[in-house]
């Protein structure tokens, strides 16, 4: 039968997605392993997730620097030889260190999984922490930060976190030059012994593989190693948040453009309203058709781009807004951001606006589960935030039911213009009380 391309398919509701099955196993030492068969290529990604991050360090930067140094030399290979061996097998190792955890991700051809696992075991259980490699890494990091710390975007991002959560809160910390130069090699060795040598929280495998072969390999290389299984407390769970609402300026001499970062505290990732609030944020500033973009970019021409995001962390969350503007537009942009927040609370969105944003959002969610890496990321996020696997598809059940009244109710509940933290990196004095309109009525 020949396909008639002159007639578009009829519109209809999005079909319910089917997330790949997640199988749970345990190695002989009790280490949990989650397996997901997915994809058409003979490729597998293994994620080893550790309870190590900003919320579990006595000095800022220890978790990230320790994990990076673990691939700079092991009991059998120096950093160059290790890199060459990974290249030989067509494998790669990525490291992601965040607020609550650090993840080592091994990507390997299925046929070379066994030797790749052997190399990973070397890295995770046999790092040597050589002094000369440490000095090289520190110097390289400082050179990179020397460039970054001149940028308004970097300055705004760094100080936004500090003012939003407080400088002493794990979520308010930021690793810069001043933090890195204070770290000494013995601290990394100690941090490794306390947080990495005890084994990961779980292993996640996604791709095309023979499950029996995979489990045999994991058992051989990791089933006999230490796995404490203990719950390592997170400082973010008990630390007091000291959010500093108001304007915080960081002047940059002779700059013609400034970076604005604004936001306030919101809800954690495992909150019952998180998916629904994401849709509210999408309408407000989360995509190209959002209200912030239409008003501040298209109608006013104050910026090339502005956006907002809802970030859900394990024990907190925040609504964040960011843009770069010419200095003369700083005050008007602040005015319009507040106006749009209040308009979300005051007026019902139209059915058309809601349907457009909802369809876009659900389409984006579907597009983010097309590769084995995306599938693995979704499951790791669920495990890290203690979500039920049934919650993975929760947005597809909740969002189609939302009404304009629901959007307004959530905006009234979770949008707080008066609590906004404003960080301006660039021109000083652009947001004096007289420069900001008192009335939030759009021009």
N, C-alpha and C positions, 0 to 999 in steps of 0.2 A: 504494500500500500504506500503510495507516494504522499509525503507530508505536504500539506497546503500551508505554505509560509505566508500567504497573503492575509490570512485570518489569524489575529492574535488569540491566544488561549483565553478563555473566560476567567474572570477574577473569582477568587473564592478564598475561604479561610485557609490559613497555613496548616498543612498536615502536621500531625504530632510527630516530632522527631524520635528516632530510636537510638539512644546512646548505646555504644558497644558494651557488652557484658564485662563486668569486673569480677575476676576470680581472686579469692584470698587464700594464701598459703602461709605456712610458717616453716622456717628453717629449724634445725635441731636445737639451736641455741635460743629459739623463741622469737627471732627477728621476723616481723611480718613482711610478706611479699605480696604485692598486688599486680596481677597480670591482665593485660588488655590486648586481645588479638585484633589488630587493626592495620589496614593499608594493603597495598598491592606490591610494594617494593620489598626486597629482601633486606630489610633494615630494622634495627631495634634501638630504642632509646631506654636507658636505665637511669633512674633518678634515685640517688641516695640522699635522703633528707635528714639533716642533723638539727638538734635543738641548740643552735648557736647563732647569735645575731646581736643587734644593738641592745636588746633587752636582757641579754645574758653576757654582759662584759663589764668589767670594772673600769675599763678605760676605752674611750671611743676609738674604734678602728681595729680592735684586737681580732674580732671574728673574721672580718674580711681579709685582713693582712695574714692571719694564720692560714686561712684556706688557700690564699694565693701562693704562699710559700710552700705549701704541701706539694705543688707540682714543679717546684724548682730544684728537685733532687731527692732521690730515694736511696735505700740501702744498696740497690743494684745499678741505678742509672743516675747520671747527672742530668741537668735540665735539657741539654742538647740531645743526649742519647735518648732520653724519654720522649722528646718531641719527634725524633726520627723514627722511633719504634711505633708510635701512634700513626704517623704518616704511612709507614710501611703497611700497616693493617687497614688503612683507610678509616681510622677511628679518630674521634675528637672528644675532648673533655671540656665542658663549660662549667663555670662556677658562678652561682648567684647567692650573694649574701644580703639578707634583708633585716628587718626589725626582729623577727622571731626565729628565723631559721636560716641555715645555709644548705644549699643543694649542689651536689656534684652530679652532673649529667654526662653520661657516657653514650655517645652515638657510635654504633658499630655496624658493619656489614654482618648479616646473620651468619655467614660462613666463617667469619673471623671472631665470633663472639667469645670463644674460649680464651685465645691469647689476649684479647682486649680486656677480659675480666682479670686476667693475671696482672696486667699492667695497672688496672684500677686498684687491685688489692695492694700493690706496691705503693701507690700514692696514698691510699687511705690508712694503711697500717705500717708503712715504712719510710715516712719522710725523715730527712736528716737535718733540715734547718741549718744549712751552711752559712757561715758569717759573710763570706764574700758574695753569695747570691742575695742575701738579705740587704747588703749595702747597695748592690746594683738595683734591686727592686725599689728600695726607698728613694734612691736618686732619680730613677725613672718616674716614679709617682710624683715627686716634688716638681720635676720639670713640667709634667702635664698640668699639675695644679697651678703652676705659675702663670700659665696661659689662661686657664679657666677662671681664675680668681680676678681677672681683669674684666670679665663679661658681666653685664648687668643681669642677665638671666641667671647666672650662677649665684651672684650675690643675693638676688631676691629669693631664689629657691632655698638657699641655706638659711637665711634669716627668717623666712616665713615659717619653717618648721620650728625654729627656736621660739618664736613669739606665739605660735599656735598652741604648742604643748608645754612650753617652759624649757629652759636650757638644761635642767637636770632630769627631765623625763626621757626615757629611751627613745620615744618617737620624735623628740625635739633635737636629738643629737645629729651632728653632721660632721663627716670626716674631711677635714681640710689640712692645709700644710701644718698649722700649729699643733694639730692632733697627731699627725704622722711622725713628726720629728721627736715626739716624746716617747715613742714606742721603742723598746729594746728587745733584742732577740730572745733572752731568757723568758720574757713575758709570753712570747708566742709558743715556746716549748711548754710552758705551764698551761696555757690555754688549750693547746692541743690535748694534753694529758687529761684535762678536766672535761672537755666537751666533744672532742673528736675520737679519741682513743676508746671511748666507751661504746662506740658503735652508733649507727644511724637510728632514727626513730622508725623508719620503714624504707623499703625498696619498692620502687614502682617501675614496672616494665611495660612498654607499649611498642607494638610493631608486629612484624611477621617472624614467628619463631616456633620451634617445637617446645612446648611447655616442659616436657620431661627433661629435655636436654638443658634448657635454661635453668630449671630448678637444681639439676645435678651440678651445673657449673657454679651457681650461687652457693650451694651447700658446700662444695669443695673449697671455695675461696673465702666464703664469709660465714658459713654455718658453724665453724669451729672457733671463730674469733669472739672477742668480748661483745656481749650485748647486755647492757645493764637493765634495759627495760624500765628504768625509773623515770618518773615525771620530773623534769628539771624546771623549777619555777621560773616564771617570767617576771622581770621587774616591772614591766608595763602593767601587770595585773594589780600591783599595789602602789605604784607611784602616783603622786598627786599631779593632776593636770593644772597648770597655771597659765591659762590662755590670756594673752594681753590684747584685748580688743582696742582698736584705735589705729592711729597712723604712726608708722615707723619708717623714717627716711634714711637712706644711705646715699649721700651725695657722691657723684662721680664728676670730676672736673671736665669741663668742655664737651660734655656729651649732649647730642642733639635729640636723643631718644631715651626714654626711660622704660623700665620693666615694672609692671604692676602685678603683684601677687596678692590676692585677697581670699578670705575664706573664714569658715568657722567650724567648730566641732560638729560631728554628725553621729551616725550610728555604725557599729562594727559590722563586719561582713556577714556574721551569722544572725543578724537581727531579722525578725520576721518581715519587716517592711523594706528590706534592702533592695530587692528586685523592683518593687513598685516605685521606690524613691529614685532609682536609676532612670526610670521613664520620666519622672518629673524633672530631673536634672537635664535629661536629653532635650526636652522642650525648652527649658530655660537657656541652656548654653552648651549642650553636649554634642551638637553636630552642625553641619554647614547651614542647615535650614532653621537653626534655633533662633530664639528671640534676641539674644545678645548679638548674634551675627547680623540679623536683619536690621536691627536698630543701629548698633554702633559701627558696623562696617558698611552695610549697604545704604542705609538712609543718611547717617551722619558723616560717614567717611573719616572717622577718627582713627581707624587702624586697618591694617591688612587682614588681621585675624584676631579673634578673641574666643575663648572657650572656657567651659566649666567642666568639672569632673567630680564624681562622687567616689572617694577612695575608702574602701572598707578594710580596716586592719583587724587583727585578731581581738584586740581589747578596746578598740576605739575606731574612729573614722572621721572624715572631714569632707566638707564641700570646698573645692578650690576653684578659683577663677584666675586666669592669667592672660596677659596681653602685653604687647610692646607698642608704645605710642610716642608721637612727637611730644615734646615737653609741654607745649601749649594746650594739649588735649587731656592732660592728666585729670584735672578737676572735672571737666565735662564727662569723661568716661566714668569716673567714680559716681557721679550723679545718675547716669543712665543705668549703671549696674544696679544701684539701689532701687531705682524706679522699676526696673524689670522684675526684681525680686518681689517687690510689693504688688506689682500688677498680677503676678502669679497667685498671690494670696487674695487679691481683691476681685478679680474677674475670672469667670469660667473660660477655659480654652474652648475653641470650637471643635465640633466633631471632626471636621476635616483636618485640623491641626493635630488632634490627638491620633487619628488614624494614620496620618503620614508618619509621625514620629514613631508610633508603635510598630508599623510595618517595617520601617527602617531598622529599628532596634532588633526586632526578631530576626530580620534578615542578617544583620551583623552577627548575632549570636550563632546563627547557623553557619555562617562563613568562617567562624572561629573554631570549627570542629571538623575541618577538612583534612588535616594532616595528623600524623601520629604525634608530632610535637605539641600540637594544640590540644589533642585529646589528653595527653599526659599532663599538660599544664592544668587543665580543668580538674582532673582527678587529684593532682597534688594540692591544688587550691582548696578543694573540698576537705581533704585529709588534714591539711594544716589549720583550717578554721573549724574543724570538728563538725562539719556538715554531713548530714546523711546523704548517701549516694542518690537517694530519691530526690534530693533538693537540686540536683544538677539540672533537671528539666523543669524546675519550679516556675521559672519565668514564663515558659510556654503555656503553663496552666493559669497563671495569675493575670498576666498583662492583657490577654484578650477580653477579660471581664471588666477592665477598668473603665470608668466613666469620667467625664469632665468634672463632676462633683468630687470624685476620688482624688483627682489631680489637685484640686483646690484645697481639699482637706489636708493632704500630705504637705503641700506647700505651707499652709498655715501652721502645721505642727513642727516642721523641720527646717524652714527657712527663717533665719533670724538676722535681718539686716543690721540691727543695733549691736550684734555681737561680732561683726566682721573685724578680722585682723587685716590691716592694710600695710603692705610692705612696698615701698617705692625705692627702686635702685636707679639713680640718675639725677634728675634735677631736685634741688632742695627747696622747700617752701612753696611747692606747687599746690599743697592741700591745706593752706591756712584756713581758719574758720570763715574768713570773708570770701575765699575763692570758691567755696563749695555752696551751691544753691541750698537755701533752707527748705524750699518747697520741692517735693519730689513729683512734679508734674512735668511730663516730657514736653520739650519744645516742639 
